[in-house]
């Protein structure tokens, strides 16, 4: 299995966490989003020009949640799916809120459009980023207060945690004040203290030296 990834890509980080948790080996292929590698030959692999993508003997799969679901079906142990159907739906609702409502508004290509095409200053661009993170994290914090234990939904790691950790990483990198989100911060720390998580963090990737 080959994984097309970029060390700072939030979506790629999700898949790396899932692979690490399940102990699945893969061959990494690094796509440097900063220099638009995804818009050149890479589009022959993924027509959208985004990461992550996995390439298997059967073909390619893109979109992080689809990849994580594929990995879950292929390697069900240890699981990222909760046995209780209602709790699994809660976990997936958290995952989708992050992947669909929070992340797309502060994706790299959006930020580049704001500063490049629209000519926003760094201060204006960062204000955009902070605003939309807070818009997502405020309701997420309230939801997690009601369903979380050690992790997002109770005490079992799930797909929700796999999606939360990269988004917190990104928020920290852009200097977002997370002091009003104690539940989010606690869960983030719970996951990152797991031994397996260390191999998936952005700083541990070979292409982290590219910038």
ABEGO torsion letter per residue (X at the ends): XBBBBBAABAAAAAAAAAAAAAGBBBBBBBBBAAAGAAABAAAAABAAGBOBBBBBAAEBBBEAAAAAAAAAAABAOBBABBABAAAAAAAAAAAAAAAAAAAAAABAAAAAAAAAAAGBBAAAAAAAAAAAAAAAAAAAAAAAAAABBABABEABBBAAAAAAAAAAAAAAAAGBBAAABAAAAAAAAAAAABAAAAAABAAABAAAAAX
